[in-house]
C-alpha cells in the first residue's frame, strides 16, 4: 500500500490553496459554491485518496444535468494536467445504467437516486453544494470562510465500498 506523508499532503494542498486565492478575486462566488473549473480541478486532486481509483490509469465521469460542470471536466480531460486522468466525460439528464467512476450531481431532487447508484456500483458521487454531503452525497466541495473546503460523507463512503487513505481526514470535514 502506497502512503503519502502528511507533510506532502499539506504541501500539495497549500499549492492549490494559493492557486485558489489567485483565482477567487476574478470569479463571482455564491456563499457555498466554487466556480466549476475550480471544482473540477480540486475534485481531481482529492480523488487520488480513494485507493481503488488510485489504481486506475484514467477515470470516467458522468455529469448529471449540469452543462457548465460538464464543460469544466471536459476541458480538464483535454488538458490532462489534473491529479487524475479523465478518459470519458459524459453529460446526461438521468442516472446512467452503466458504471462510471465519478457521478457529479448538483440537483437536490436527484440525491436519493444518486446515493442508490453509488451503493449499487461502488462509486463516488460528488457535488459543489456542501449541504448535499450532509444529505448523503459522498464528496463535496464548497467555500468556508472564503476558502475552498472538502466534505466527505463517511456513511455513504462505507456503504459504497470506498476505501479512502487515512490522509484524507486531514483535509476534509466529515459527516456521518
Backbone as ProteinMPNN parsed JSONL, in Angstrom:
{"seq_chain_A": "XXXXXXXXXXXXXXXXXXXXXXXXXXXXXXXXXXXXXXXXXXXXXXXXXXXXXXXXXXXXXXXXXXXXXXXXXXXXXXXXXXXXXXXXXXXXXXXXXXXXXXXXXXXXXXXXXXXXXXXXXXXXXXXXXXXXXXXXXXXXXXXXXXXXXXXXXXXXXXXXXXXXXXXXXXXXXXXX", "coords_chain_A": {"N_chain_A": [[0.839, -1.173, 0.0], [0.648, 2.116, -0.906], [1.594, 4.98, 0.763], [1.127, 8.391, 1.608], [2.912, 11.046, 2.958], [1.871, 13.195, 5.631], [2.998, 15.685, 5.566], [3.582, 15.98, 2.846], [0.983, 15.952, 1.799], [-0.031, 18.281, 2.952], [1.654, 20.144, 1.687], [0.929, 19.815, -1.007], [-1.783, 20.611, -0.967], [-1.452, 23.195, -0.036], [-0.328, 24.461, -2.222], [-2.507, 24.356, -3.985], [-4.356, 25.87, -2.602], [-3.143, 28.35, -2.72], [-3.32, 28.778, -5.469], [-6.086, 28.878, -5.648], [-6.621, 31.178, -4.166], [-5.528, 33.054, -5.86], [-7.232, 32.816, -8.043], [-9.814, 33.311, -7.048], [-10.436, 36.154, -6.652], [-11.152, 36.926, -9.208], [-13.485, 35.737, -9.837], [-17.008, 35.218, -9.561], [-18.616, 34.433, -6.675], [-20.985, 32.381, -4.991], [-22.311, 32.004, -1.684], [-21.752, 29.353, -1.05], [-20.65, 27.896, -3.161], [-18.066, 27.009, -5.4], [-16.436, 28.208, -8.436], [-17.047, 26.341, -11.461], [-14.784, 25.352, -12.943], [-12.748, 25.434, -11.051], [-13.807, 23.702, -9.131], [-13.72, 21.266, -10.579], [-10.937, 20.895, -10.953], [-10.004, 20.786, -8.268], [-11.509, 18.613, -7.269], [-10.422, 16.596, -8.864], [-7.919, 16.398, -7.766], [-8.311, 15.396, -5.201], [-9.388, 12.9, -5.571], [-7.423, 10.977, -5.833], [-7.011, 9.967, -3.34], [-8.716, 7.935, -2.864], [-8.47, 4.586, -2.678], [-9.084, 2.57, -4.632], [-9.56, 4.04, -6.943], [-7.12, 5.238, -7.297], [-5.581, 3.24, -8.354], [-6.344, 3.075, -10.987], [-5.725, 3.916, -14.44], [-7.066, 5.9, -15.792], [-10.075, 7.822, -15.358], [-13.674, 7.636, -15.489], [-16.298, 9.996, -15.905], [-19.522, 11.024, -15.062], [-21.733, 13.569, -15.595], [-24.497, 14.945, -14.194], [-27.064, 16.652, -15.525], [-25.764, 19.268, -15.663], [-24.419, 21.421, -17.521], [-22.343, 23.317, -17.465], [-20.565, 22.272, -15.579], [-19.957, 19.902, -16.847], [-18.574, 20.939, -19.072], [-16.349, 21.977, -17.71], [-15.119, 19.63, -16.618], [-14.611, 18.346, -19.054], [-12.767, 20.096, -20.306], [-10.697, 19.815, -18.494], [-10.112, 17.13, -18.861], [-9.081, 17.197, -21.452], [-6.823, 18.761, -21.063], [-5.26, 17.206, -19.393], [-3.852, 17.671, -17.0], [-4.424, 17.242, -14.41], [-4.864, 15.818, -11.074], [-5.684, 13.255, -11.538], [-6.31, 11.295, -14.478], [-8.774, 11.837, -16.898], [-10.745, 9.906, -18.969], [-13.2, 9.616, -20.089], [-15.84, 11.651, -20.266], [-19.106, 12.358, -19.632], [-22.266, 13.829, -20.29], [-25.518, 13.843, -18.991], [-29.123, 13.455, -18.553], [-30.288, 11.794, -16.753], [-29.713, 9.332, -14.201], [-27.068, 7.15, -15.014], [-27.1, 3.875, -16.623], [-24.897, 2.225, -16.786], [-21.731, 1.694, -15.074], [-19.838, 4.388, -13.812], [-16.834, 6.051, -12.755], [-17.035, 8.369, -11.281], [-19.754, 10.34, -10.344], [-21.29, 13.359, -10.904], [-23.388, 15.487, -9.182], [-25.73, 18.068, -8.856], [-28.281, 18.632, -8.153], [-30.881, 18.813, -5.988], [-33.135, 17.155, -6.082], [-32.193, 14.812, -7.112], [-30.632, 13.441, -5.34], [-31.281, 11.102, -3.746], [-31.57, 9.024, -5.7], [-28.993, 9.124, -6.718], [-27.429, 8.346, -4.539], [-28.374, 5.725, -4.215], [-27.401, 4.672, -6.609], [-24.639, 4.93, -6.159], [-24.309, 3.127, -4.042], [-24.979, 0.737, -5.301], [-23.115, 0.544, -7.427], [-20.65, 1.148, -6.324], [-19.307, 3.68, -6.408], [-18.058, 7.111, -6.436], [-20.023, 9.835, -5.546], [-20.163, 13.14, -6.347], [-20.357, 16.661, -5.545], [-20.977, 20.207, -5.842], [-22.221, 21.474, -3.862], [-22.169, 21.978, -0.584], [-24.013, 21.322, 1.466], [-25.321, 19.107, 0.442], [-23.738, 16.938, 1.003], [-24.195, 16.395, 3.65], [-26.664, 15.305, 3.308], [-26.128, 12.913, 2.173], [-24.579, 12.656, -0.187], [-21.456, 11.585, -1.442], [-18.928, 13.064, -1.68], [-18.01, 16.42, -1.425], [-17.454, 19.839, -2.389], [-16.928, 23.078, -1.273], [-17.243, 26.486, -0.138], [-15.758, 27.905, 2.622], [-15.44, 30.331, 4.99], [-14.338, 31.926, 3.019], [-12.531, 30.256, 1.74], [-11.68, 27.299, -0.163], [-13.259, 24.208, 0.701], [-13.277, 20.785, 1.446], [-15.689, 18.15, 1.758], [-16.742, 15.115, 3.247], [-18.781, 12.302, 3.236], [-18.947, 9.856, 5.469], [-20.598, 7.649, 5.974], [-21.934, 7.111, 3.511], [-19.661, 6.62, 1.994], [-18.756, 4.248, 3.206], [-20.976, 2.462, 2.777], [-20.889, 2.376, 0.044], [-18.61, 1.041, -0.427], [-16.156, 2.29, -0.627], [-12.672, 3.016, -0.246], [-10.858, 5.004, 1.477], [-7.737, 6.744, 1.77], [-6.075, 7.264, 4.865], [-4.968, 9.788, 5.149], [-6.687, 11.589, 3.991], [-8.416, 12.486, 5.881], [-7.201, 14.613, 7.036], [-7.724, 16.768, 5.451], [-10.41, 17.118, 4.939], [-13.796, 17.862, 5.949], [-15.842, 15.834, 7.845], [-18.894, 13.929, 7.624], [-21.497, 11.935, 9.05]], "CA_chain_A": [[0.0, 0.0, 0.0], [1.384, 3.366, -1.015], [1.092, 6.017, 1.657], [1.674, 9.72, 1.371], [3.112, 11.694, 4.252], [1.011, 14.345, 5.929], [3.748, 16.859, 5.113], [3.385, 16.08, 1.404], [-0.418, 16.32, 1.603], [-0.154, 19.704, 3.276], [2.356, 20.903, 0.649], [0.106, 19.767, -2.215], [-2.968, 21.441, -0.796], [-1.035, 24.591, 0.098], [-0.207, 24.948, -3.597], [-3.837, 24.55, -4.556], [-4.989, 26.995, -1.926], [-2.564, 29.563, -3.297], [-3.958, 28.937, -6.786], [-7.471, 29.297, -5.401], [-6.614, 32.58, -3.74], [-5.263, 33.865, -7.043], [-8.382, 32.748, -8.935], [-11.059, 33.762, -6.429], [-10.826, 37.553, -6.877], [-11.637, 37.114, -10.566], [-14.699, 34.957, -10.035], [-18.177, 35.574, -8.778], [-18.935, 33.266, -5.854], [-22.097, 32.385, -4.045], [-21.81, 31.707, -0.347], [-21.399, 27.959, -0.826], [-20.236, 27.156, -4.347], [-16.902, 27.463, -6.152], [-16.592, 28.143, -9.901], [-16.989, 24.968, -11.97], [-13.423, 24.955, -13.311], [-12.005, 25.2, -9.824], [-14.351, 22.462, -8.558], [-13.2, 20.116, -11.333], [-9.517, 20.726, -10.642], [-9.83, 20.352, -6.883], [-12.023, 17.248, -7.148], [-9.461, 15.676, -9.482], [-6.77, 16.245, -6.867], [-8.646, 14.616, -3.997], [-9.797, 11.547, -5.958], [-6.306, 10.033, -5.68], [-7.02, 9.44, -1.989], [-9.562, 6.742, -2.83], [-7.496, 3.553, -3.068], [-9.443, 1.859, -5.859], [-9.387, 4.966, -8.068], [-5.691, 5.498, -7.462], [-5.034, 2.145, -9.148], [-6.778, 3.174, -12.386], [-4.94, 4.849, -15.26], [-7.931, 7.039, -16.112], [-11.395, 7.709, -14.745], [-14.84, 8.083, -16.244], [-17.118, 10.944, -15.144], [-20.86, 11.3, -15.561], [-22.246, 14.807, -15.019], [-25.95, 14.917, -14.271], [-27.793, 17.916, -15.73], [-25.003, 20.479, -15.36], [-23.583, 21.629, -18.708], [-21.134, 24.072, -17.099], [-19.636, 21.351, -14.923], [-19.519, 19.003, -17.918], [-17.537, 21.668, -19.817], [-15.156, 22.07, -16.856], [-14.466, 18.318, -16.61], [-14.133, 18.074, -20.414], [-11.533, 20.866, -20.501], [-9.684, 19.181, -17.65], [-9.739, 15.873, -19.527], [-8.243, 17.538, -22.604], [-5.557, 19.318, -20.589], [-4.523, 16.11, -18.759], [-2.931, 18.227, -16.019], [-5.045, 17.13, -13.095], [-4.334, 14.771, -10.215], [-6.022, 12.004, -12.204], [-6.615, 11.456, -15.896], [-10.152, 11.518, -17.26], [-10.805, 9.4, -20.337], [-14.573, 9.587, -20.558], [-16.693, 12.598, -19.553], [-20.411, 12.265, -20.275], [-23.349, 14.637, -19.735], [-26.809, 13.192, -19.164], [-30.218, 14.021, -17.756], [-30.756, 10.808, -15.78], [-28.65, 8.475, -13.674], [-26.726, 6.175, -16.065], [-27.268, 2.457, -16.353], [-23.584, 1.599, -16.606], [-20.918, 2.252, -14.0], [-18.822, 5.416, -14.007], [-16.028, 6.181, -11.539], [-17.488, 9.55, -10.551], [-21.006, 10.954, -10.794], [-21.406, 14.707, -10.357], [-24.804, 15.831, -9.012], [-25.96, 19.359, -8.208], [-29.727, 18.81, -8.107], [-31.417, 18.268, -4.744], [-34.129, 16.123, -6.384], [-31.525, 13.61, -7.613], [-29.741, 12.912, -4.31], [-31.632, 9.725, -3.365], [-31.205, 8.068, -6.759], [-27.538, 9.127, -6.833], [-26.921, 7.524, -3.433], [-28.687, 4.337, -4.573], [-26.453, 4.319, -7.67], [-23.324, 4.767, -5.523], [-24.33, 1.884, -3.266], [-25.029, -0.384, -6.235], [-21.933, 0.472, -8.295], [-19.416, 1.409, -5.586], [-18.654, 4.853, -7.0], [-18.119, 8.375, -5.71], [-20.962, 10.852, -6.005], [-19.589, 14.422, -5.947], [-21.213, 17.825, -5.719], [-20.44, 21.512, -5.49], [-23.085, 22.017, -2.809], [-21.709, 21.361, 0.662], [-25.115, 20.763, 2.253], [-25.718, 17.823, -0.127], [-22.935, 15.893, 1.642], [-24.938, 16.047, 4.863], [-27.83, 14.535, 2.878], [-25.691, 11.595, 1.733], [-23.64, 12.661, -1.307], [-20.169, 11.124, -0.922], [-17.839, 14.03, -1.64], [-18.414, 17.754, -1.849], [-16.506, 20.938, -2.251], [-17.63, 24.333, -1.098], [-16.45, 27.611, 0.357], [-15.948, 28.175, 4.037], [-14.597, 31.464, 5.384], [-13.662, 32.42, 1.825], [-11.552, 29.29, 1.231], [-12.257, 26.007, -0.555], [-13.333, 23.2, 1.757], [-13.793, 19.485, 1.04], [-16.592, 17.482, 2.693], [-16.81, 13.689, 2.964], [-19.791, 11.566, 3.98], [-18.351, 8.57, 5.813], [-21.604, 6.588, 5.859], [-22.087, 6.776, 2.095], [-18.393, 6.004, 1.578], [-18.751, 2.872, 3.707], [-21.986, 1.643, 2.1], [-20.497, 2.256, -1.365], [-17.408, 0.209, -0.503], [-14.98, 3.099, -0.935], [-11.558, 2.837, 0.685], [-10.091, 6.245, 1.469], [-6.482, 6.825, 2.513], [-6.246, 7.959, 6.139], [-4.527, 11.176, 4.996], [-7.779, 12.452, 3.545], [-9.065, 13.054, 7.066], [-6.505, 15.862, 7.371], [-8.121, 17.869, 4.552], [-11.859, 17.149, 4.724], [-14.741, 17.828, 7.066], [-16.602, 14.604, 7.661], [-20.269, 13.787, 8.09], [-21.927, 10.539, 9.177]], "C_chain_A": [[0.887, 1.24, 0.0], [0.779, 4.393, -0.078], [1.81, 7.321, 1.354], [1.8, 10.399, 2.721], [2.188, 12.889, 4.4], [1.69, 15.623, 5.444], [3.548, 17.072, 3.609], [1.954, 16.498, 1.076], [-0.602, 17.806, 1.851], [0.498, 20.569, 2.206], [1.54, 20.948, -0.636], [-1.08, 20.707, -2.079], [-2.624, 22.906, -0.589], [-0.89, 25.216, -1.28], [-1.553, 25.218, -4.227], [-4.574, 25.697, -3.891], [-4.431, 28.317, -2.431], [-3.183, 29.827, -4.664], [-5.393, 29.426, -6.637], [-7.535, 30.771, -5.029], [-6.346, 33.505, -4.915], [-6.468, 33.909, -7.976], [-9.639, 33.381, -8.353], [-11.394, 35.227, -6.66], [-11.416, 37.806, -8.26], [-12.932, 36.367, -10.848], [-15.805, 35.471, -9.144], [-18.608, 34.344, -7.995], [-20.235, 33.466, -5.113], [-21.503, 32.008, -2.695], [-21.281, 30.283, -0.237], [-20.801, 27.247, -2.034], [-19.058, 27.821, -5.063], [-17.215, 27.468, -7.651], [-16.368, 26.714, -10.396], [-15.574, 24.51, -12.306], [-12.596, 24.625, -12.074], [-12.503, 23.933, -9.115], [-13.746, 21.246, -9.247], [-11.744, 19.848, -10.989], [-9.336, 20.184, -9.23], [-10.373, 18.937, -6.653], [-11.041, 16.244, -7.746], [-8.262, 15.423, -8.581], [-7.098, 15.337, -5.686], [-9.04, 13.169, -4.333], [-8.678, 10.525, -5.796], [-6.24, 9.439, -4.279], [-7.997, 8.278, -1.815], [-8.73, 5.622, -3.441], [-7.815, 2.856, -4.381], [-9.258, 2.756, -7.079], [-7.918, 5.23, -8.345], [-5.034, 4.446, -8.356], [-5.356, 2.265, -10.639], [-5.938, 4.19, -13.15], [-5.759, 6.066, -15.676], [-9.33, 6.756, -15.561], [-12.486, 8.192, -15.687], [-15.721, 8.94, -15.335], [-18.457, 11.108, -15.837], [-21.37, 12.535, -14.828], [-23.744, 14.847, -15.268], [-26.503, 16.329, -14.36], [-27.033, 19.179, -15.35], [-23.988, 20.703, -16.485], [-22.29, 22.372, -18.379], [-20.099, 23.168, -16.435], [-19.109, 20.327, -15.924], [-18.4, 19.662, -18.718], [-16.242, 21.739, -19.017], [-14.404, 20.738, -16.818], [-13.905, 17.974, -17.998], [-12.839, 18.82, -20.703], [-10.39, 20.257, -19.69], [-9.196, 17.872, -18.28], [-8.818, 16.136, -20.714], [-6.872, 18.032, -22.173], [-4.66, 18.243, -19.98], [-3.5, 16.63, -17.753], [-3.481, 18.113, -14.604], [-4.362, 16.044, -12.275], [-4.601, 13.385, -10.782], [-6.314, 12.317, -13.666], [-8.056, 11.038, -16.154], [-10.192, 11.089, -18.719], [-12.197, 9.519, -20.932], [-15.412, 10.523, -19.697], [-18.004, 12.667, -20.319], [-21.408, 13.156, -19.535], [-24.657, 13.906, -19.994], [-27.862, 13.8, -18.276], [-30.87, 12.999, -16.821], [-29.577, 9.938, -15.362], [-28.354, 7.384, -14.707], [-26.98, 4.742, -15.638], [-25.944, 1.771, -16.101], [-22.788, 2.33, -15.534], [-19.931, 3.29, -14.515], [-18.039, 5.497, -12.708], [-16.506, 7.326, -10.655], [-18.778, 10.052, -11.184], [-21.079, 12.317, -10.119], [-22.881, 15.108, -10.361], [-24.912, 17.178, -8.311], [-27.448, 19.665, -8.094], [-30.267, 18.076, -6.879], [-32.386, 17.106, -4.986], [-33.491, 14.795, -6.795], [-30.664, 12.917, -6.554], [-30.045, 11.452, -3.991], [-31.222, 8.723, -4.439], [-29.693, 8.017, -6.97], [-26.913, 8.253, -5.749], [-27.191, 6.04, -3.711], [-27.713, 3.827, -5.634], [-25.069, 4.052, -7.058], [-23.253, 3.453, -4.754], [-24.315, 0.658, -4.168], [-23.716, -0.572, -6.983], [-20.611, 0.75, -7.592], [-18.629, 2.582, -6.13], [-18.791, 6.073, -6.09], [-19.164, 9.268, -6.364], [-20.423, 12.172, -5.463], [-20.566, 15.549, -6.242], [-20.447, 19.095, -5.376], [-21.252, 22.183, -4.404], [-22.803, 21.273, -1.503], [-22.844, 20.712, 1.442], [-25.614, 19.431, 1.7], [-24.939, 16.668, 0.509], [-23.603, 15.464, 2.947], [-26.152, 15.187, 4.53], [-27.44, 13.169, 2.313], [-24.798, 11.545, 0.512], [-22.249, 12.37, -0.741], [-19.164, 12.242, -0.673], [-18.324, 15.375, -2.15], [-17.291, 18.741, -1.691], [-17.313, 22.218, -2.181], [-16.676, 25.409, -0.633], [-16.792, 27.819, 1.823], [-14.944, 29.243, 4.455], [-13.753, 31.945, 4.214], [-12.647, 31.476, 1.218], [-12.249, 28.006, 0.812], [-12.211, 25.01, 0.593], [-13.924, 21.919, 1.179], [-14.663, 18.915, 2.151], [-16.718, 16.027, 2.276], [-17.867, 13.047, 3.852], [-19.253, 10.156, 4.226], [-19.331, 7.412, 5.669], [-21.766, 6.149, 4.413], [-20.814, 6.125, 1.556], [-18.352, 4.533, 1.977], [-19.734, 1.993, 2.949], [-21.685, 1.467, 0.611], [-19.245, 1.408, -1.536], [-16.151, 0.986, -0.852], [-13.939, 2.92, 0.16], [-10.65, 4.058, 0.588], [-8.785, 6.082, 2.243], [-6.75, 7.604, 3.8], [-5.91, 9.448, 6.025], [-5.659, 12.113, 4.604], [-8.455, 13.132, 4.735], [-8.403, 14.351, 7.524], [-7.044, 17.049, 6.568], [-9.608, 17.949, 4.283], [-12.6, 17.329, 6.044], [-15.6, 16.604, 6.811], [-18.009, 14.71, 8.24], [-20.594, 12.31, 8.154], [-23.267, 10.37, 8.501]], "O_chain_A": [[1.78, 1.37, 0.837], [-0.424, 4.646, -0.126], [2.955, 7.333, 0.901], [0.883, 10.329, 3.539], [1.78, 13.509, 3.418], [1.022, 16.54, 4.965], [3.368, 18.202, 3.154], [1.736, 17.307, 0.174], [-1.245, 18.505, 1.067], [-0.04, 21.617, 1.849], [1.462, 21.99, -1.287], [-1.35, 21.507, -2.975], [-3.422, 23.778, -0.93], [-1.281, 26.365, -1.489], [-1.72, 26.212, -4.932], [-5.332, 26.415, -4.543], [-5.167, 29.297, -2.556], [-3.531, 30.964, -4.983], [-5.855, 30.276, -7.398], [-8.39, 31.514, -5.512], [-6.874, 34.616, -4.966], [-6.706, 34.924, -8.631], [-10.45, 33.933, -9.097], [-12.57, 35.535, -6.853], [-12.11, 38.803, -8.46], [-13.418, 36.367, -11.979], [-15.558, 36.081, -8.104], [-18.934, 33.317, -8.59], [-20.552, 34.568, -4.665], [-20.309, 31.726, -2.595], [-20.424, 30.027, 0.608], [-20.469, 26.067, -1.924], [-19.056, 29.03, -5.3], [-18.155, 26.804, -8.088], [-15.584, 25.968, -9.81], [-15.203, 23.382, -11.981], [-11.839, 23.654, -12.06], [-11.703, 23.178, -8.563], [-13.309, 20.305, -8.584], [-11.359, 18.702, -10.759], [-8.592, 19.225, -9.023], [-9.767, 18.152, -5.925], [-10.849, 15.161, -7.193], [-7.659, 14.351, -8.63], [-6.236, 14.588, -5.225], [-9.022, 12.308, -3.453], [-8.948, 9.335, -5.639], [-5.484, 8.494, -4.051], [-8.09, 7.703, -0.731], [-8.33, 5.708, -4.602], [-6.908, 2.578, -5.165], [-8.842, 2.282, -8.137], [-7.52, 5.424, -9.494], [-4.047, 4.731, -9.034], [-4.706, 1.622, -11.463], [-5.493, 5.192, -12.59], [-5.205, 7.144, -15.89], [-9.707, 5.607, -15.332], [-12.261, 9.033, -16.557], [-15.873, 8.65, -14.148], [-18.521, 11.306, -17.051], [-21.434, 12.556, -13.599], [-24.199, 14.79, -16.41], [-26.426, 17.104, -13.406], [-27.623, 20.085, -14.761], [-22.851, 20.239, -16.412], [-21.247, 22.079, -18.962], [-18.902, 23.285, -16.697], [-17.946, 19.93, -15.855], [-17.389, 19.024, -19.011], [-15.157, 21.58, -19.577], [-13.182, 20.717, -16.969], [-12.834, 17.375, -18.098], [-11.912, 18.251, -21.279], [-9.252, 20.196, -20.156], [-8.007, 17.556, -18.232], [-7.877, 15.378, -20.951], [-5.872, 17.757, -22.836], [-3.435, 18.352, -20.042], [-2.397, 16.091, -17.66], [-3.035, 18.824, -13.704], [-3.398, 15.426, -12.727], [-3.838, 12.45, -10.538], [-6.537, 13.47, -14.034], [-8.5, 9.996, -15.672], [-9.732, 11.815, -19.6], [-12.352, 9.522, -22.153], [-15.669, 10.228, -18.53], [-18.022, 12.994, -21.505], [-21.395, 13.228, -18.307], [-24.881, 13.404, -21.095], [-27.556, 14.564, -17.36], [-31.877, 13.293, -16.177], [-28.581, 9.825, -16.076], [-29.279, 6.758, -15.224], [-27.063, 4.435, -14.448], [-25.864, 0.841, -15.298], [-23.131, 3.444, -15.139], [-19.272, 3.085, -15.534], [-18.525, 5.059, -11.665], [-16.396, 7.263, -9.431], [-18.879, 10.174, -12.404], [-20.944, 12.418, -8.899], [-23.541, 15.077, -11.399], [-24.262, 17.404, -7.29], [-27.835, 20.825, -7.953], [-30.12, 16.859, -6.759], [-32.45, 16.177, -4.182], [-34.167, 13.767, -6.826], [-30.029, 11.904, -6.849], [-29.124, 10.636, -3.97], [-30.605, 7.701, -4.14], [-29.161, 6.977, -7.359], [-25.973, 7.504, -6.017], [-26.329, 5.197, -3.466], [-27.255, 2.687, -5.565], [-24.413, 3.068, -7.4], [-22.245, 2.749, -4.813], [-23.699, -0.353, -3.829], [-23.251, -1.698, -7.158], [-19.551, 0.602, -8.2], [-17.413, 2.491, -6.296], [-19.537, 6.062, -5.112], [-19.182, 9.433, -7.583], [-20.241, 12.314, -4.254], [-21.471, 15.418, -7.065], [-19.412, 19.059, -4.711], [-20.999, 23.338, -4.061], [-23.151, 20.104, -1.344], [-22.65, 19.647, 2.028], [-26.273, 18.686, 2.425], [-25.431, 15.541, 0.548], [-23.573, 14.285, 3.3], [-26.621, 14.424, 5.374], [-28.31, 12.355, 2.007], [-24.29, 10.471, 0.189], [-21.907, 12.863, 0.333], [-18.612, 12.353, 0.421], [-18.976, 15.453, -3.191], [-16.32, 18.516, -0.968], [-18.264, 22.413, -2.939], [-15.457, 25.262, -0.722], [-17.96, 27.896, 2.205], [-13.737, 29.068, 4.289], [-12.596, 32.326, 4.389], [-11.959, 31.848, 0.267], [-13.291, 27.656, 1.365], [-11.249, 24.97, 1.359], [-14.951, 21.957, 0.501], [-14.417, 19.157, 3.333], [-16.793, 15.728, 1.084], [-17.856, 13.223, 5.07], [-19.123, 9.363, 3.293], [-18.936, 6.311, 5.285], [-21.739, 4.954, 4.116], [-20.88, 5.191, 0.757], [-17.961, 3.677, 1.184], [-19.376, 0.896, 2.521], [-22.166, 0.522, -0.014], [-18.857, 1.09, -2.66], [-15.177, 0.401, -1.326], [-14.267, 2.704, 1.327], [-9.781, 4.131, -0.281], [-8.734, 5.372, 3.247], [-7.578, 8.515, 3.807], [-6.498, 10.274, 6.723], [-5.586, 13.314, 4.865], [-9.0, 14.228, 4.603], [-8.98, 15.101, 8.311], [-6.847, 18.201, 6.954], [-10.038, 18.77, 3.474], [-12.09, 16.991, 7.112], [-16.035, 16.368, 5.684], [-18.275, 15.453, 9.186], [-20.033, 11.515, 7.4], [-23.817, 9.269, 8.487]]}, "name": "protein", "num_of_chains": 1, "seq": "XXXXXXXXXXXXXXXXXXXXXXXXXXXXXXXXXXXXXXXXXXXXXXXXXXXXXXXXXXXXXXXXXXXXXXXXXXXXXXXXXXXXXXXXXXXXXXXXXXXXXXXXXXXXXXXXXXXXXXXXXXXXXXXXXXXXXXXXXXXXXXXXXXXXXXXXXXXXXXXXXXXXXXXXXXXXXXXX"}
